[in-house]
């Protein structure tokens, strides 16, 4: 398995944002010398530039959900840990990103990781059954001391970068624990907090430690001995999730459930609070993570927004907001030269360059301003924008970058959308319909189960679980029914001129029907290169057809030379590709890894 995203033929890559969970702090870390952030998304580690969204990288070596990742201070290595307690140390400065060591440090989820200042030792904390904190050598995984002191999950760890080395942890047992070493041993515990200790951190010069908790407290400690210096005045109105020191160590920034960010002066006692700002009023505006480094402060909201901050003595302001998916991409299309994606969490994004823009939705009980109350199953271009549908049984329309007030309820869960003239066709679990002027103009229930839909001009092709491809006109009159495939139809696509219809199935086969000659089968038993079900098809220019599958590979076929694929992109999307679309001569793909790729096809 390729541990990093395939790059041959890759023109551009749009990466997801960090995985987020309400009530859980996000540890944002960065490269020590370059302005690059590192964070976790699902089973992947994402590295992206602070200043250029197109400068990014995705590491795919883990088999389980990744909970923490950190660069070594020398910038040459990355340590990342997953939900099964596996720690991987891999090369950053090597183009192959070779694995140095993999070791299971404990039987439980890894929550946080820190390196020592010499890039030799790594401390890992989490939800181990017996061991919850462990320091290991970077190249062997051998333990450095016995680290006890916590009775419950350890949520955060800080490592003093200067000698004498110190380690400070905070956890769900309301305690902070201070270790001296190496070899590291328990020195003492701090019980200033009366609820979860969500995050701890050291100042860069090692002189101070800060801890924040669900008891609304911010506590400062002396960095070398771990003694309490002061508890700052309680100013947050809810749990404090995150904390970070300024680069000179004279200030720190905190964020929490009250949607507020606060900047404090170190050593000022009752007058410590310098400035405060509220990032919004909704649950989506809770602040889960903060970062202060490389000349830039930023915060991450529960909605997934990454807020670039201007911090001064007069206040905190947002200079820009970066948005990105925080769940796997479920569908993709190109509408009016923009890439449009729908996601498993109901969110919808567009991109015309290297950065995403979220189309703000109002789904009930949404914590991320989702457009739909469930997975987005299909997106399609319309004459003035695009349409989306999801597992909330609704079809919605976007015009000029915003959802209109039109919400169409359909019978059954919608599975596919397609433009038919000025109208939109929809296939659901109950049948097929035509949406016109903001309402369902016609709906035909079926005694077979639709699975997917594709349209061209006034023609509507629908695949089904019985393996049959059916074609309807704009009045929903059936004009063609194919001989059944070996298995259910999983993908359909019309050629640009509408003369050919391609169908892919769960048995890996792709067939092509000649729409100009009574839909006779003109290609069969040749395009079966995939090792798993075909998940998406897309006809492009020059009579080329792209296909992807759960086998993580993308093929580009030339209908005029059907013997073999003209292009092959292996390991395109880990855990499978889910969507394809053409943007001129470039191919756009999306997958379970949350990444959208643009290929030179």
N, C-alpha and C positions, 0 to 999 in steps of 0.2 A: 504493500500500500504506500502510495506517495504521501509523505508527511507534510507537503506544502502544495499550494494550489498550482496546477499546471500552468505554464506560461508560454509554451510554444504557440504562436499565432494569436496570443492575447493582446488586444489593443488597449483595453481599459478594464478596470475592475472597480465596482462600487460595493463597498463593504458594509456590513451591518453595524449597528451600535452595540453597546454592552447589554448583556442579559440583566434584567432588573427584576426585583421582587419587592413588593410593598413591605415595609418594616425591616428591610435588611440593608445594611450599609454597603456601598460600592467602594472598593479600594481602587483608586485611579493612580497608576504609576507611569513612569516615563523613562526613556533612555537617558543615561547620565550625561551624555555629551551632545546628543542630537535632539531637536524638538519633535520627538515622536512619543505618542501615547501607546500604552499596551493595556489591553483589557480582554475579557473573556466573553464569548458568545457561544452558548451551547457547548458543543464538544471541541470548539476551536479557540485559538488564540489570535487576536487581531492586533496588528501594529499599524498605526496610521500617523501621518504627519499632523502636527498642530496647525500648520499653515496651508497645506495642500492636500485636499481630500483624495486626490488621485495618486498620491504617494502612499501606498499601503501594502500590506502583506497579510496572508492568512496561513497559520500553521495548523495542520490537521492530524497530528500524530496521536492524539488521545482517543480512546475508545469510549470514554464516559464523559459526562458533563464536567467542564473545567471550572474550578472555583476560584483560582488565583494564578497570577503570572507576574514575574518580575525580572527585569534586566539585572545582570551582575554590574557592580560599579565600574568594572573595566570595559563594559559595553560589548564584550565578546560572546557572552552566553545568556541564555534565558532559562529560568526555572519555572515550570508550570505544574500544577497539581489538580487532580480530578476528584470526582465524587466517590471513587473507590479507594482513595488514599494513595494513588500512584503519583509519584514525583518523577518528572522527566526533565533532564537538563540537556539542552540542545543548542547548537551553535547559531549565533546571529550573524557573525561576520563571514560565514561560509555559504556560498550560493546553494549548496545542497542541504544546509541546515541539519548537519549530521547529529545523531543522538549520541551524547556522551555517556549518560547513565539513566537507567529507569529502575526505580525501587519503590516498593510499597512501604511507606513510612509508618502507616497504621491502618487499621481496618475501619475506615470511616471517611467522610467527606473532608477534603482539605478546604479551609476557609480563607487562609491568608499565607503569604510567603514573603520572607525578607532575606536579603544577603548581608554578610558582614562587609566591612569596608575594604577588605583585602581580596574579595571575590573567591574566598576559599570555603566558607561555611554558609549553610542555608538553614534557616529555621522555618519550620512548617507547623501550623496549628490547625485544629479542626475538631471533628466530632468522633474521634477514636473511642473505642469502648473502654480501654484502660489508659493508653497513652494518648494524650491530647496535644502535647507540645513536644517537638523533637527537633534537635539540631543535628545536621549531618554534614559530612564532608562532600564538597560539590562533585568530586570525581569518582568517589567510591560508594557513597550513600551510607558510610559507616557513622554510627551515632557518636556525638560528642557530649558525653555527660548524661546524667539522669535528671529529667525535667518533670517534676511533679508539682502539684499545687492547686490544680483546678479539678472540680468535681463534675462540671458540666462542659458543654461545648465551648471551645475557645474561639472567639470571633475575629480577633485582630491581634497583630504582633508588630512590635517596633524593635529595631536592632540599632544600637549605637554604632556609628560608623568609625569612631576613633577608639584607640586603646586608652584605658582598659575597656574591653567590650562588655556590653550589657544587653540584656534582652528583657523586654517589658510586654506583658500580654494582658488582654482583657476578655472576659467571657460572660456566659449566661448565668454563672453563679454569683454575679454582682461583684466579682473580685478582679483586682489587678494584681499580677504576680511579677516580682522582680527577680531576675536571675543574674548571677555573676559567673564569669568564666573566661575562656574555656579551660577545662571542661565545665559545662554549665550546670550549676546547682541552684536550688531554691535559696534565695536570701531572705525575702520576706514577702508578705501579702499586704495589699492596701484595700481597705474596706470602706472607702469614702462614698462609693456609689451604693444606691439602694435598689437598683434595677439593672437590667442588662448593660454591660459595658460594650458599646457598639463599635468603637474604633479608638485606637491609640496611635500616637506617632511621636517621633523624635524630631527636634529641631536639627538643622543640618550641621551645626557645630557641636551637637551632642550635649548641650548645656541644659536643655529642658525636655520634658516629656509632657504630652497632653493626653487626656482621656475624656471621652464624652459618652453619655449613657441615656437610657430611656427614662431616667429620673430627672431629666432636663439639666443635669449638672455638666459643667466643664471644669476639670481639675488639672492643675499644673504640678509637676514634680521636678525635683532636682535630677539632672541627667545622670550623674555618676553614681550616686548612692540611692536614688529612687525614693527619697523622702518627700513628703507632701510640702509644696511651697504655698499653694493657696487654692481655694475653691472660688472660682469667679462668681459674681452675682448671677442669680438665676434670671435670665432674660428671655429664653426660649419658652414658648407656650405649649410645647409638646416634646416628644423624644428628640434628642440630638443624635443624629446618625453619623455625622462625618466631621472631620477636623483636619486641617493642614496648616503648617507653619509657613510664613513668608520665607523667601530665600535668605534674608539676613537674620531670621529668627526673632525679630522684635515684635512681630504680630502673628496672629493666627486667625483663620477663618473657619466658621462652623455653619452647618446647615442641618435642618431637621424637618420633623413632621408638621411644624407650623408654617411651612412653605417659606421660611425666612432664612436669609443669610446674614451672619453677623461677623464683623471684624473686631478683634480685641487687641489691645496693647499688652504685651507681656510685662509683668512687674508693676502694674499700676493699681492693683487692689480694687477698691470699689469703683474707681474711675476707669476700669479696663476697657469697657465697651466704647469703641470709637465710632462705628457706624453700623447701620442695619438697613436691610431692604426686604420687602415682601415680594417673592417671585410670582405670586398669583393667588387666587382664591380657591382653586379646585384641588381635589385630591391629587390630580395629575401633576400639580406643582410642588409636591413634597420634594425636598432636597435630599438625595441619597448619597451623593459623593461630591467631594471638592478636591481641587488640585491647585498647587501654587508653585510654579517653576518655569524655567526657560523664559522668564519675563512675562508670564501670562498666568492669570488666575482663571479658573473655570469651575462650573458646577454642573451636576447632572440631575435632572428632574425625573420623577417617576414616569412621566410621559415619554422619556427617552431623549428629550431635548438636552443638548450639550450647550450650556450658556457660557460664552466668553465674556469675562468680567473686566471692567475698568475699576480698580480699587484705589481710592485716594482718601485723604483725611476728611474730605467733604462728603464722601458717600460711596455707594456701590452702584454701578450702572452696567447694563448689558450692551456690549458693543455688537455682538452678532450671536445668532443661534444656529447650531448645526443639528440637523435631524437625520435619522437613519432608522431602518427597521430594527426591532428588537425581538423578532420571532422569524421563523423560516418563511421564505417567499413561496406562495402557493400558485401564483399565476403572473403572467407578464404579457404585455402587448406594446406596440408602438403606435401612438396616436398623435398626429400632427407634429411629427419629428421628435416627440418626447417619449422617453421610456416610462411606462406605467406599470406598477406592480401592486398586487394585493398580497396580504400576509395572513398567516394562520391566526393572528390575534385580532383580525378585523380591520387593521390599518391599511391605508392606501397611500402610496408615494409616487411622485413623478421626478424625473431627472432629465435635464437637457445637457448637462455637463457632468462634472465629477461629484456633485453634491445632490443629496436627496431633498425634496420638499414634501412634507406631509400635507395631505389634503385633510384638513381638520373636519372631524366628524362629531356627531352627537349621539352615538349609540348609548342606550340606557346602561347605567352602572359601569360605564367605561372608565378605567383608570389611566388610559393612554390616548384619549380623544380618538377612539376608533370610529371608522365609518360604518362598520357593521357589527352587530352583536354576536358574531361568530366568524369562522373562517371565510375569507373572501375566495370564492370558487372560480370567478371568471371576471375578466375586464375586456372591454372591446371599444374600439374607436366609434364615434358617432360624427355626424356632419359638423357639429359645433363643439365637440369635446370628447368625452368618453363616458361609458356606463360601467357600473360595477354591480355584482350580486354576491350574496353570502348566505351562510347557514342560518341567518335570521329570517330567511324567506322573503327578502326584499331586494328590489332592483332600484338603484339610485343613479343620478346623473350629475356629471361635473361639467360646468361651463366656465371658461375663463378662470380656471384654477380653484374653483369653489363649488361645493355641492349646491344644487338648486333645492328648492323646497319640495320638488317632486319625489315622492317615495311610493313605489309601486309594490303592493303585496301580491305575491304569486302563490299558486297552489302547489305545495310541495317544496322541497329544497332545491333551489336553482343550481344547475350543474354547468351550464354554458350559456354564453351570450354571443350574438353576432349581429352586425348591421345588415338590414334588409331595406335598401332604399333609404327613406327617411325614418324608418321604424327600426325596432330592435326585436330580434327573435330570441326566445329563451327556451331552454330545455330544463325540465325539472324532474324530480323523482316520480311525478304523477303524469307528465305529458309534455306537450310543446305548445308555445303560445306566441302571439305577436303583441308587442307593446307599442301603442301609438298615442301621441298627445298626452302622455303621462298616465295612461291607464291600459289595462289588458283589453285589447280590442277583440281578441279571439283566443280561445284555449281549447285544445283537443286532448282529452284524456286518452291514454294508451293502455293496451293490455300487455305491453312489453315494457321493460325498464330502460329508459334512456340513460346513457352514460356520458356522452360528450356531444358537442355541436360545433359546426363550422358553416359559414355563410359566404356566398359570392353573389353580388347583385341581388336577384330575387330568389335565388336558390338556397335552400336550407338542408344541410346534410346532418343527420343525427345517427350516432352510434348507439348500440344497445348491449345489454348483458347477454342476449342470445346470439351475439356475434354477427348480426345483420346490420348493414349500412343502408339506411333509408334516406331518400332525397325527396323534399317537398318544395312546392312553389310557395309564393308569398301568401296564397290563400290557404295554406296548409294541406293542399291536395298532394297525395303521394304520387310521385312520378317515376320512382325507381326503388327497387328492393333487391339487395345483393344476395348471392348464395352465402350462407353463414360461414364466417371464419371459424377457426378451431376453438376460439375463445372469445370473450367479450371484447368489444371495440373500446380502446382506451384513448385514441387520438385520431383526429381528422384534420385535413388541410386541403384547401383548393389552390390550384396553381394561379398565378397572377392573372392570366387571361381566362380563367374559369374552364379551360378545356380538359383539365385532369383533376381527379379527386384522389388523394392518398389517405389510406386508412391503416392504422397500426393497432395491434391487439395484444392481449395479455400473454400470448404464446410467442412473442418476439417478432412476429412477421409484419411486414409492410407490403400492402398491395396498392396498385395504382389502377384506377378506373378511367376510361376514356369517356368523358362527359359529352364529347362531340359525336360519339358513335354509340349511342344507346347504352352507355356505361359498361361497355365490354371490358373485361379484365385484360389489361395490356402488360401488366408486370406482376408476377407472383413467384414465390419460392426462390427468390434471389436475394432480397434485402432482409436477411435474418442474421445479421452480424451481432446484434445485441444479445446479451446473456440474461436479460430479464425483461419484464414487460416494457413495451414502448409507452412512454408517458407524455410525449409531445412531438408534434410534427409542425413544420413550417416551410411552405414553398417560398423561394426567393427568386431573384432575377436569374437570367440565363438558364431557366428550367432546372434549377437546383433545389433539392429537398433536404432539409435538415431534420435529424431525428435525435431524440435523447431518451434515456431509460433509467431505470433504477440501478443499472450497472455502472453509473457515473460517467459514461462515455457519450460524446456527441459525434455523430457521423454526418457528413455532407455528401449527398448523392447527386450524380449528374444523370438525368433521365436518358440523355442521348448515349451515355456510356455506363449502362447499369451493372456491368460485371462486378465492380467493386467500388467502395467509397472513394471519392476524390480527396477527402480530408477526414482526419480522425483526431479528435481531441480527447485523450485519455485523462482520467481523474479530473474531469472538468468540474464536477460538483460532488463532494463526498455525501454519501447516503442517497444520491440520486438527483438527476435533473428533473425539474417539474414544469418548465415552460420555455418556449422558444418564440422568437419574433425576429423579423428582418427590419433593419434600419438602413435603407438603401442597399449597398453591397456588403454591409456588416451584419453579422449575426449576433443577436442578443440572447443570452441564456440565463436562467435562474434556477435555483435548487434549494434543497433542504438545508444547505449550509448558510442560507441567508445572503449569499453573494450573488451579484448580478455581473455577468461578464460580457464584454463586447469582443467578438472574434473577427479576425481578418479571414472571412470565408470565401 
